[in-house]
Amino acid sequence: MKNLLKLHARSLALAAVLIVMLAALAFVALRTGPLAPIPVTLVTVESQAITPALFGIGTVEARRTHKIGPTVAGRVRRVEVQAGDSVKAGQLLGEMDPIDLDDKLGAQDAALKRASAALLAGEAQIQEVSARNVYAQAQAKRYEQLWTARAVSQEGIDAKRQELQVTVSSLAAARANLEASRQDLARLRADRDGLARQRGNLRLLSPVDGLVARRSADAGTTVVAGQSVIEVVEPGSVWVNVRFDQQRARGLQAGLAARIVLRSQTGEPIAGLVSRVEPYADAVTEETLAKIEFKQAPASLPPLGELAEVTVALPAHKAMPVVPNASVQRVDGKLGVWVVDGSSLRFVPVTLGVADLEGRTQVLQGLSGGERVVSYSHKTLTANSRFKVVDQIVGKAS
């Protein structure tokens, strides 16, 4: 009997230990294990007026770039400038080898002198033939009078009439030759002017005051017609070609203020302005293209092609319920937020409006304000999830 009591006491003690261990295990499982409440942070929905903004990445480009090169194929004789040099309008930047153009111009000059001499000879011939024609007219008239008086024979007056006709024909031929000489002179002048323009095109001149952005060829290089030897940009025409997400580009228009941060000048924003929104968007990347100009040209021209971060402030919207972007979840294909009702969770589908760069989004439908919604959670939530409210979630979601 005594042994039986000892065995019973031992069994009770063992059972008590097991109960304590199970209780501890259950406590751990419910507090820190898989069944533990999910830590969440809450935010109260408030009506606020937000100012949405767009953020995009772009490259520095020149609105007006002048690519200067020859109009005919040839060899570069010399280049007078280097990349980065400032140039003035009309300044000589380089020159192409004229090859035989100077000799052709000399030949044209000689031909022009010859044509001018022929023109002078034609004018002299006109004067000579005109004088003979006047004399022939006078003789013919005198013989007509003598014929009336029967003082000359028929053969005499016929000879004078023939002489007059010959001088008239000679005068017409001399005038035609003079006109031909004038046309030849005009043709030679046009040919000479054409050669002079070709010769002038071999001198590479800057069309504007600007900055040499690129030197593509050196002396001795053979280039084709239309190939650029030197590129000159106008510093005042530099802007940023930016890409914005089409889903957020609503309201983007010319005239909006912008802030430009060049990659080489991080932390030094530059005031800008939306110059225009391109009529064509990028269908592949689903981006809208816009040109952002500097309100005031930078003291030193940034390298063309440098990356820049651009923020454009859009017009402010009226006050509406606002939630953090992180609180918006997709459940069963619907966008919504988890609303806390006492100790339970309720998923509320919402219709979202514009968002700002501070991580806030307008709610057009679904919330009226005052609701407590989950902003962050340690795990994915469901309607049956157990949760506990914390001030801050430490660590990553598992």
TIKEKOL-232459 format. One record per residue (C-alpha): x, y, z. Coordinates in Angstrom, 1 decimal, padded with zeros to 4 digits. Layout:
BEGIN
<node px="X" py="Y" pz="Z"/>
...
//
This chain:
BEGIN
<node px="000.0" py="000.0" pz="000.0"/>
<node px="002.8" py="002.3" pz="000.9"/>
<node px="004.6" py="001.6" pz="-002.4"/>
<node px="001.4" py="002.3" pz="-004.3"/>
<node px="001.1" py="005.7" pz="-002.7"/>
<node px="004.6" py="006.6" pz="-003.7"/>
<node px="004.0" py="005.5" pz="-007.3"/>
<node px="000.8" py="007.6" pz="-007.4"/>
<node px="002.7" py="010.7" pz="-006.0"/>
<node px="005.4" py="010.2" pz="-008.5"/>
<node px="002.9" py="010.0" pz="-011.4"/>
<node px="001.2" py="013.2" pz="-010.2"/>
<node px="004.6" py="015.0" pz="-010.1"/>
<node px="005.4" py="013.9" pz="-013.6"/>
<node px="002.0" py="014.9" pz="-014.8"/>
<node px="002.5" py="018.3" pz="-013.2"/>
<node px="005.9" py="018.7" pz="-014.9"/>
<node px="004.4" py="017.7" pz="-018.3"/>
<node px="001.5" py="020.2" pz="-017.9"/>
<node px="004.0" py="023.0" pz="-017.1"/>
<node px="006.1" py="022.1" pz="-020.1"/>
<node px="003.1" py="022.0" pz="-022.4"/>
<node px="001.9" py="025.3" pz="-021.0"/>
<node px="005.3" py="026.8" pz="-021.6"/>
<node px="005.4" py="025.4" pz="-025.1"/>
<node px="001.9" py="026.7" pz="-025.9"/>
<node px="002.9" py="030.1" pz="-024.5"/>
<node px="006.0" py="030.2" pz="-026.7"/>
<node px="004.1" py="029.0" pz="-029.7"/>
<node px="001.4" py="031.6" pz="-029.2"/>
<node px="003.8" py="034.5" pz="-028.4"/>
<node px="006.9" py="033.9" pz="-030.5"/>
<node px="006.3" py="030.9" pz="-032.7"/>
<node px="004.3" py="030.4" pz="-035.9"/>
<node px="001.1" py="030.9" pz="-034.1"/>
<node px="002.3" py="034.2" pz="-032.5"/>
<node px="000.4" py="037.4" pz="-033.4"/>
<node px="001.8" py="039.2" pz="-036.4"/>
<node px="003.4" py="042.6" pz="-035.5"/>
<node px="001.7" py="045.5" pz="-037.4"/>
<node px="001.9" py="049.2" pz="-037.4"/>
<node px="-001.2" py="051.3" pz="-037.8"/>
<node px="-002.0" py="054.7" pz="-039.2"/>
<node px="-005.2" py="056.7" pz="-038.9"/>
<node px="-006.7" py="057.8" pz="-042.2"/>
<node px="-006.8" py="061.6" pz="-042.5"/>
<node px="-008.0" py="064.0" pz="-045.2"/>
<node px="-005.1" py="065.9" pz="-046.5"/>
<node px="-004.3" py="068.1" pz="-049.5"/>
<node px="-001.2" py="066.6" pz="-051.2"/>
<node px="001.0" py="068.0" pz="-053.9"/>
<node px="001.9" py="065.2" pz="-056.3"/>
<node px="005.2" py="065.2" pz="-058.0"/>
<node px="006.9" py="063.2" pz="-060.8"/>
<node px="010.4" py="061.8" pz="-060.6"/>
<node px="012.3" py="060.8" pz="-063.7"/>
<node px="015.8" py="060.2" pz="-065.0"/>
<node px="017.1" py="062.0" pz="-068.0"/>
<node px="020.1" py="063.0" pz="-070.0"/>
<node px="021.6" py="066.4" pz="-070.7"/>
<node px="021.2" py="067.3" pz="-074.4"/>
<node px="021.5" py="070.4" pz="-076.6"/>
<node px="018.4" py="071.7" pz="-078.3"/>
<node px="020.5" py="073.2" pz="-081.1"/>
<node px="023.6" py="071.3" pz="-082.2"/>
<node px="025.4" py="072.5" pz="-085.3"/>
<node px="027.3" py="069.7" pz="-087.1"/>
<node px="029.8" py="071.4" pz="-089.4"/>
<node px="031.5" py="069.6" pz="-092.3"/>
<node px="032.1" py="069.7" pz="-096.0"/>
<node px="029.4" py="069.4" pz="-098.7"/>
<node px="031.7" py="067.3" pz="-100.9"/>
<node px="034.0" py="064.4" pz="-100.1"/>
<node px="037.6" py="065.5" pz="-099.4"/>
<node px="040.6" py="065.6" pz="-097.1"/>
<node px="040.8" py="067.7" pz="-093.9"/>
<node px="043.7" py="070.2" pz="-094.3"/>
<node px="043.6" py="071.7" pz="-090.8"/>
<node px="041.5" py="072.0" pz="-087.7"/>
<node px="041.9" py="075.1" pz="-085.6"/>
<node px="039.9" py="074.3" pz="-082.4"/>
<node px="039.6" py="071.6" pz="-079.7"/>
<node px="036.6" py="070.2" pz="-077.9"/>
<node px="035.6" py="072.6" pz="-075.1"/>
<node px="036.8" py="075.8" pz="-076.9"/>
<node px="034.4" py="078.7" pz="-077.0"/>
<node px="033.9" py="080.1" pz="-080.5"/>
<node px="032.3" py="083.1" pz="-082.1"/>
<node px="029.9" py="083.3" pz="-085.1"/>
<node px="032.0" py="083.3" pz="-088.3"/>
<node px="035.1" py="082.1" pz="-086.6"/>
<node px="037.3" py="079.7" pz="-088.7"/>
<node px="037.2" py="076.3" pz="-087.2"/>
<node px="039.0" py="074.3" pz="-089.9"/>
<node px="039.6" py="074.0" pz="-093.6"/>
<node px="039.4" py="071.2" pz="-096.2"/>
<node px="042.0" py="070.6" pz="-098.9"/>
<node px="040.9" py="072.4" pz="-102.0"/>
<node px="042.9" py="070.1" pz="-104.3"/>
<node px="042.4" py="071.7" pz="-107.8"/>
<node px="039.7" py="074.2" pz="-107.0"/>
<node px="042.1" py="077.1" pz="-106.9"/>
<node px="043.4" py="076.1" pz="-110.4"/>
<node px="039.8" py="075.9" pz="-111.6"/>
<node px="039.1" py="079.3" pz="-110.2"/>
<node px="042.2" py="080.7" pz="-112.0"/>
<node px="041.0" py="079.1" pz="-115.3"/>
<node px="037.6" py="080.7" pz="-114.8"/>
<node px="039.1" py="084.1" pz="-114.1"/>
<node px="041.0" py="083.8" pz="-117.4"/>
<node px="037.9" py="082.7" pz="-119.3"/>
<node px="036.0" py="085.7" pz="-117.8"/>
<node px="038.7" py="088.1" pz="-119.1"/>
<node px="038.5" py="086.5" pz="-122.5"/>
<node px="034.7" py="086.8" pz="-122.5"/>
<node px="034.9" py="090.4" pz="-121.4"/>
<node px="037.3" py="091.1" pz="-124.3"/>
<node px="035.0" py="089.4" pz="-126.7"/>
<node px="032.1" py="091.5" pz="-125.4"/>
<node px="034.1" py="094.7" pz="-126.0"/>
<node px="035.0" py="093.5" pz="-129.5"/>
<node px="031.3" py="092.8" pz="-130.1"/>
<node px="030.4" py="096.3" pz="-129.0"/>
<node px="033.0" py="097.8" pz="-131.3"/>
<node px="031.7" py="095.8" pz="-134.2"/>
<node px="028.2" py="097.1" pz="-133.4"/>
<node px="029.6" py="100.6" pz="-133.6"/>
<node px="031.4" py="099.9" pz="-136.9"/>
<node px="028.4" py="098.2" pz="-138.6"/>
<node px="026.1" py="101.0" pz="-137.3"/>
<node px="028.3" py="103.6" pz="-138.9"/>
<node px="028.3" py="101.7" pz="-142.2"/>
<node px="024.5" py="101.3" pz="-142.0"/>
<node px="024.0" py="105.0" pz="-141.4"/>
<node px="026.2" py="105.8" pz="-144.4"/>
<node px="024.4" py="103.2" pz="-146.6"/>
<node px="021.0" py="104.7" pz="-145.7"/>
<node px="022.3" py="108.2" pz="-146.7"/>
<node px="023.6" py="106.9" pz="-150.0"/>
<node px="020.5" py="105.0" pz="-150.7"/>
<node px="018.3" py="108.0" pz="-150.0"/>
<node px="020.5" py="110.3" pz="-152.2"/>
<node px="020.4" py="107.8" pz="-155.1"/>
<node px="016.6" py="107.6" pz="-154.7"/>
<node px="016.5" py="111.4" pz="-155.3"/>
<node px="018.9" py="111.1" pz="-158.3"/>
<node px="016.8" py="108.3" pz="-159.7"/>
<node px="013.8" py="110.6" pz="-159.6"/>
<node px="015.7" py="113.2" pz="-161.5"/>
<node px="016.9" py="110.5" pz="-164.0"/>
<node px="020.6" py="111.3" pz="-163.1"/>
<node px="021.6" py="107.7" pz="-162.3"/>
<node px="021.0" py="104.4" pz="-163.9"/>
<node px="018.9" py="101.5" pz="-162.5"/>
<node px="022.0" py="099.5" pz="-161.9"/>
<node px="023.4" py="102.3" pz="-159.6"/>
<node px="020.3" py="102.6" pz="-157.4"/>
<node px="020.0" py="098.8" pz="-157.1"/>
<node px="023.7" py="098.6" pz="-155.9"/>
<node px="023.0" py="101.2" pz="-153.2"/>
<node px="019.9" py="099.3" pz="-152.1"/>
<node px="021.9" py="096.1" pz="-151.9"/>
<node px="024.6" py="097.8" pz="-149.8"/>
<node px="022.0" py="099.1" pz="-147.4"/>
<node px="020.5" py="095.6" pz="-147.0"/>
<node px="024.0" py="094.1" pz="-146.4"/>
<node px="024.6" py="096.7" pz="-143.6"/>
<node px="021.2" py="095.9" pz="-142.0"/>
<node px="022.0" py="092.2" pz="-142.0"/>
<node px="025.5" py="092.8" pz="-140.7"/>
<node px="024.1" py="095.0" pz="-137.9"/>
<node px="021.6" py="092.2" pz="-136.9"/>
<node px="024.4" py="089.6" pz="-136.9"/>
<node px="026.7" py="091.9" pz="-134.8"/>
<node px="023.9" py="092.5" pz="-132.3"/>
<node px="023.3" py="088.7" pz="-132.1"/>
<node px="027.0" py="088.1" pz="-131.5"/>
<node px="027.0" py="090.8" pz="-128.8"/>
<node px="024.1" py="089.1" pz="-127.0"/>
<node px="025.9" py="085.7" pz="-127.3"/>
<node px="029.0" py="087.3" pz="-125.8"/>
<node px="026.9" py="088.7" pz="-122.9"/>
<node px="025.3" py="085.3" pz="-122.3"/>
<node px="028.7" py="083.6" pz="-122.3"/>
<node px="030.0" py="086.1" pz="-119.9"/>
<node px="027.0" py="085.5" pz="-117.6"/>
<node px="027.5" py="081.8" pz="-117.8"/>
<node px="031.2" py="082.0" pz="-116.9"/>
<node px="030.4" py="084.3" pz="-114.0"/>
<node px="027.8" py="081.9" pz="-112.7"/>
<node px="030.3" py="079.0" pz="-113.1"/>
<node px="033.0" py="081.1" pz="-111.3"/>
<node px="030.6" py="082.0" pz="-108.5"/>
<node px="029.7" py="078.3" pz="-108.1"/>
<node px="033.3" py="077.4" pz="-107.8"/>
<node px="033.9" py="080.2" pz="-105.4"/>
<node px="031.0" py="079.0" pz="-103.2"/>
<node px="032.5" py="075.5" pz="-103.3"/>
<node px="035.8" py="076.9" pz="-102.3"/>
<node px="034.2" py="078.9" pz="-099.5"/>
<node px="032.4" py="075.8" pz="-098.2"/>
<node px="035.8" py="074.2" pz="-097.7"/>
<node px="036.3" py="076.8" pz="-094.9"/>
<node px="034.5" py="075.4" pz="-091.9"/>
<node px="033.0" py="078.4" pz="-090.1"/>
<node px="031.0" py="078.6" pz="-086.9"/>
<node px="027.4" py="079.6" pz="-087.6"/>
<node px="026.8" py="080.8" pz="-084.0"/>
<node px="028.5" py="081.8" pz="-080.7"/>
<node px="028.9" py="078.5" pz="-078.9"/>
<node px="031.0" py="075.7" pz="-077.5"/>
<node px="032.9" py="073.0" pz="-079.4"/>
<node px="031.3" py="069.8" pz="-078.2"/>
<node px="033.1" py="067.3" pz="-080.4"/>
<node px="036.0" py="067.2" pz="-082.8"/>
<node px="035.5" py="064.2" pz="-085.1"/>
<node px="038.4" py="064.4" pz="-087.5"/>
<node px="042.0" py="065.6" pz="-087.6"/>
<node px="044.2" py="067.0" pz="-090.4"/>
<node px="044.7" py="064.4" pz="-093.1"/>
<node px="041.5" py="062.5" pz="-092.5"/>
<node px="039.3" py="061.9" pz="-095.5"/>
<node px="035.6" py="062.6" pz="-094.9"/>
<node px="032.5" py="062.2" pz="-097.1"/>
<node px="029.9" py="064.8" pz="-098.0"/>
<node px="027.8" py="065.7" pz="-095.0"/>
<node px="030.1" py="064.0" pz="-092.4"/>
<node px="030.5" py="066.1" pz="-089.3"/>
<node px="034.1" py="067.3" pz="-088.6"/>
<node px="033.2" py="069.7" pz="-085.7"/>
<node px="030.0" py="070.0" pz="-083.5"/>
<node px="029.2" py="073.3" pz="-082.0"/>
<node px="026.4" py="073.7" pz="-079.4"/>
<node px="024.7" py="076.8" pz="-078.1"/>
<node px="025.1" py="076.8" pz="-074.3"/>
<node px="021.8" py="078.5" pz="-073.8"/>
<node px="020.0" py="075.7" pz="-075.6"/>
<node px="021.0" py="072.9" pz="-073.2"/>
<node px="018.1" py="071.0" pz="-071.6"/>
<node px="017.3" py="067.6" pz="-070.0"/>
<node px="015.5" py="064.9" pz="-071.9"/>
<node px="013.5" py="063.1" pz="-069.2"/>
<node px="011.4" py="059.9" pz="-069.1"/>
<node px="008.4" py="059.7" pz="-066.7"/>
<node px="006.2" py="056.7" pz="-065.8"/>
<node px="003.0" py="057.0" pz="-067.9"/>
<node px="000.8" py="055.9" pz="-065.0"/>
<node px="002.0" py="058.9" pz="-062.9"/>
<node px="002.3" py="061.4" pz="-065.7"/>
<node px="-001.2" py="062.8" pz="-065.4"/>
<node px="-001.1" py="066.5" pz="-065.2"/>
<node px="002.3" py="066.9" pz="-066.7"/>
<node px="002.4" py="070.0" pz="-068.9"/>
<node px="004.6" py="072.7" pz="-070.1"/>
<node px="005.3" py="075.5" pz="-067.7"/>
<node px="005.5" py="073.4" pz="-064.5"/>
<node px="008.4" py="074.1" pz="-062.1"/>
<node px="011.1" py="071.4" pz="-061.9"/>
<node px="014.2" py="070.6" pz="-059.9"/>
<node px="017.2" py="069.2" pz="-061.7"/>
<node px="020.0" py="067.4" pz="-059.9"/>
<node px="023.0" py="066.6" pz="-062.1"/>
<node px="024.8" py="063.3" pz="-061.5"/>
<node px="028.1" py="065.2" pz="-061.1"/>
<node px="026.5" py="067.7" pz="-058.7"/>
<node px="024.6" py="065.5" pz="-056.3"/>
<node px="022.9" py="067.6" pz="-053.6"/>
<node px="023.0" py="070.8" pz="-055.6"/>
<node px="019.5" py="071.1" pz="-057.2"/>
<node px="019.1" py="073.5" pz="-060.1"/>
<node px="015.8" py="075.2" pz="-060.9"/>
<node px="014.2" py="074.1" pz="-064.1"/>
<node px="011.0" py="074.4" pz="-066.1"/>
<node px="009.0" py="071.9" pz="-068.2"/>
<node px="009.6" py="073.2" pz="-071.8"/>
<node px="007.4" py="070.8" pz="-073.6"/>
<node px="005.9" py="067.3" pz="-073.4"/>
<node px="006.7" py="065.2" pz="-076.4"/>
<node px="003.7" py="064.1" pz="-078.5"/>
<node px="005.2" py="060.6" pz="-078.9"/>
<node px="005.7" py="058.4" pz="-075.9"/>
<node px="007.8" py="055.2" pz="-075.6"/>
<node px="005.5" py="052.3" pz="-076.1"/>
<node px="008.1" py="049.8" pz="-075.1"/>
<node px="009.1" py="051.2" pz="-071.7"/>
<node px="005.7" py="052.8" pz="-071.2"/>
<node px="007.2" py="056.2" pz="-070.5"/>
<node px="006.3" py="059.8" pz="-071.3"/>
<node px="009.1" py="062.0" pz="-072.7"/>
<node px="009.5" py="065.6" pz="-071.7"/>
<node px="012.1" py="068.3" pz="-072.2"/>
<node px="013.2" py="070.3" pz="-069.0"/>
<node px="015.1" py="073.5" pz="-069.5"/>
<node px="017.3" py="075.3" pz="-067.0"/>
<node px="015.8" py="078.5" pz="-065.7"/>
<node px="019.3" py="079.8" pz="-065.6"/>
<node px="022.1" py="078.3" pz="-067.6"/>
<node px="024.7" py="076.6" pz="-065.3"/>
<node px="027.9" py="078.4" pz="-064.8"/>
<node px="029.8" py="075.5" pz="-066.4"/>
<node px="028.1" py="073.6" pz="-069.1"/>
<node px="027.5" py="070.0" pz="-068.0"/>
<node px="028.7" py="067.3" pz="-070.3"/>
<node px="026.2" py="066.3" pz="-072.9"/>
<node px="024.8" py="062.9" pz="-072.1"/>
<node px="025.3" py="063.3" pz="-068.4"/>
<node px="022.5" py="061.7" pz="-066.3"/>
<node px="020.2" py="064.0" pz="-064.3"/>
<node px="017.5" py="063.4" pz="-061.7"/>
<node px="014.4" py="065.5" pz="-062.3"/>
<node px="011.5" py="066.2" pz="-060.0"/>
<node px="008.4" py="068.0" pz="-061.4"/>
<node px="005.9" py="069.5" pz="-059.0"/>
<node px="002.3" py="068.9" pz="-060.2"/>
<node px="-000.7" py="071.1" pz="-059.3"/>
<node px="-002.0" py="070.6" pz="-055.8"/>
<node px="-005.2" py="068.5" pz="-055.3"/>
<node px="-008.0" py="069.1" pz="-052.8"/>
<node px="-008.1" py="067.4" pz="-049.4"/>
<node px="-009.1" py="063.8" pz="-049.5"/>
<node px="-008.4" py="060.7" pz="-047.4"/>
<node px="-004.8" py="059.8" pz="-047.7"/>
<node px="-003.0" py="056.5" pz="-046.9"/>
<node px="000.7" py="055.4" pz="-047.1"/>
<node px="001.7" py="053.6" pz="-050.2"/>
<node px="002.9" py="050.7" pz="-048.1"/>
<node px="-000.6" py="050.1" pz="-046.7"/>
<node px="-002.0" py="049.3" pz="-050.2"/>
<node px="-002.2" py="045.6" pz="-050.8"/>
<node px="-003.5" py="043.4" pz="-053.6"/>
<node px="-005.8" py="040.6" pz="-052.4"/>
<node px="-007.7" py="038.4" pz="-054.9"/>
<node px="-006.8" py="040.8" pz="-057.7"/>
<node px="-008.2" py="043.9" pz="-055.9"/>
<node px="-006.4" py="046.8" pz="-054.4"/>
<node px="-007.3" py="047.7" pz="-050.9"/>
<node px="-006.1" py="048.2" pz="-047.3"/>
<node px="-006.5" py="046.2" pz="-044.1"/>
<node px="-008.7" py="048.1" pz="-041.7"/>
<node px="-008.6" py="047.3" pz="-038.0"/>
<node px="-012.0" py="046.9" pz="-036.3"/>
<node px="-011.3" py="046.2" pz="-032.7"/>
<node px="-009.4" py="043.0" pz="-032.6"/>
<node px="-010.2" py="041.9" pz="-036.1"/>
<node px="-009.0" py="042.7" pz="-039.6"/>
<node px="-011.2" py="043.7" pz="-042.6"/>
<node px="-010.0" py="044.1" pz="-046.2"/>
<node px="-011.5" py="047.2" pz="-047.8"/>
<node px="-011.1" py="047.6" pz="-051.6"/>
<node px="-010.2" py="051.2" pz="-052.5"/>
<node px="-009.9" py="053.4" pz="-055.6"/>
<node px="-006.7" py="055.3" pz="-055.6"/>
<node px="-005.9" py="058.7" pz="-056.9"/>
<node px="-002.6" py="060.6" pz="-057.2"/>
<node px="000.4" py="060.0" pz="-055.1"/>
<node px="003.3" py="062.2" pz="-053.9"/>
<node px="007.0" py="061.5" pz="-053.5"/>
<node px="006.6" py="061.2" pz="-049.7"/>
<node px="004.8" py="057.9" pz="-050.1"/>
<node px="001.2" py="059.1" pz="-049.7"/>
<node px="-001.7" py="058.2" pz="-051.9"/>
<node px="-005.2" py="059.7" pz="-052.2"/>
<node px="-008.2" py="057.4" pz="-051.8"/>
<node px="-011.0" py="058.3" pz="-054.0"/>
<node px="-013.4" py="055.6" pz="-052.9"/>
<node px="-013.5" py="053.1" pz="-050.1"/>
<node px="-012.4" py="055.2" pz="-047.1"/>
<node px="-014.0" py="058.3" pz="-045.5"/>
<node px="-011.4" py="059.2" pz="-042.9"/>
<node px="-010.8" py="058.2" pz="-039.3"/>
<node px="-010.2" py="054.5" pz="-040.0"/>
<node px="-007.2" py="052.7" pz="-038.6"/>
<node px="-005.4" py="050.9" pz="-041.4"/>
<node px="-002.3" py="048.6" pz="-041.3"/>
<node px="000.7" py="050.5" pz="-042.8"/>
<node px="003.3" py="047.7" pz="-042.3"/>
<node px="003.1" py="044.1" pz="-041.2"/>
<node px="005.7" py="041.5" pz="-040.4"/>
<node px="003.9" py="038.9" pz="-042.5"/>
<node px="001.2" py="038.6" pz="-045.1"/>
<node px="-002.2" py="039.2" pz="-043.5"/>
<node px="-005.5" py="037.5" pz="-043.9"/>
<node px="-008.9" py="038.2" pz="-042.4"/>
<node px="-008.2" py="035.5" pz="-039.7"/>
<node px="-004.7" py="036.6" pz="-038.8"/>
<node px="-003.9" py="037.3" pz="-035.2"/>
<node px="-002.0" py="040.6" pz="-034.8"/>
<node px="-000.5" py="042.9" pz="-032.3"/>
<node px="000.1" py="046.6" pz="-032.7"/>
<node px="003.7" py="047.8" pz="-032.4"/>
<node px="005.3" py="051.2" pz="-032.8"/>
<node px="008.0" py="049.9" pz="-035.1"/>
<node px="008.7" py="046.6" pz="-036.9"/>
<node px="012.2" py="045.3" pz="-036.4"/>
<node px="013.7" py="042.8" pz="-038.9"/>
<node px="012.6" py="041.5" pz="-042.2"/>
<node px="009.4" py="039.6" pz="-043.0"/>
<node px="009.8" py="035.9" pz="-043.1"/>
//
